[in-house]
């Protein structure tokens, strides 16, 4: 029996079982490597603007602390539950280990629609959540970051609340903060820029020119919009975008500047155009060179994977491809070059690591140094995954997960089991 249930957690469990079989992990090691070390659930009551009180449920899962403190985002969304949070923490562990970062994975969240809260209510809920988490987090225990439904401002509230309880400013308790509050240059754009950089490496590897390539981005939030702009700067034509409200497609290319202005004004893509509108499930099936799922989990399934007509699948989101769909992708390995999520979207946690290091040292870097270090780490990790894939004749996902899981397993073996 386990407290972790739901389709997202089962997906993470199935992935792990496949990798454990692949690397021939002994049965008596598997549960220790896979299951989270700690899960915390809290109730977060706040005063609403109308004078009433509402209690929201919050979670934090810390997967392992074998390599260092845990690290991971905090998600505010209606779908958040303990199983989803645990799965995201597990994936973050493999991602950090793959990139060679001294972290275990963590994830947190509150079951809430943040768009239904006023600014004051959002601040109250953010501060109450981190207040409840204070006994379980810290710069050398668990470092939080933004995720879906949270942003730089929420991280600033987290940092301020934690600092008030410590009696001193502790910038390194969270990453993804505003630069004015101890954040790092380039953090907000890091995940999207990392996706674009790795797409560039993939284009080189399969012999495609950016200037002759097209991209469709599913999910036009922070990661998706930055990815689209970064690819456009390289000469790639953006022909499709979507968010939870609308999807648009134009073979001749979309005006990114107009799209960004619309989202900044209206808060979403809804209402941008009626002529360019397309059904969301049809958008991902359009022919393109690069497809970037950058929204939520489980959007590429066994039902739609055969409709994909891209050359590169760049997973900007966590867990966008189900195991069933992945089996079909593996059969299409010569057609579709997959950049798996734990490699493709690692730019965010890499620059979060840089922010944490700068906070601990109180020595801050210029943006060009951040980007140079980011590209160096991504290149090293990309090369390791490609080499492992070629050596073992396995998919890029299997290669990436095998490297990450092995590094966590080896660290646990070396440290031993206490007492």
Buried (B, 14 or more C-beta within 10 A) or exposed (E): EEEBEBEBBBBBBBBBBBBBEBBEBEEEEBEEBBBBBBBBEBEBEBEEEEEEEEEBBBBBBBBBBBBBBBBBBBBBBEBBBBBBBBBBBBBBBBBBBBBBBEBBBBBBBBBBEBEEBEEEBBBBBBBBBBBBBEEBBBBEBBBBBBBBBBBBBBBBBBBBBBBEEEEEBBBBBBBBBBBEBBBBBBBBBBBBBBBBBBBBBBBEEEEBEBEEBBBBBBBBBBBBBBBBBBBBEBEBBBBBBBBBBBBBBBEEEBEBEEBBEBBEEEEBBEEBBEEBEBEBEEBBBBEBBBBBBBBBBBBBBEEBBEEBBBBBBBBBBBBBBBBBBBEBBBEEBEEBBBBBBBBBBBBBBBBBBBBBBBBEEEEBBEEEBBBEBBBEBBEEBBEBBBEBBEEEEBBBBBBBBBBBBBBBBEBBEEEEEEE
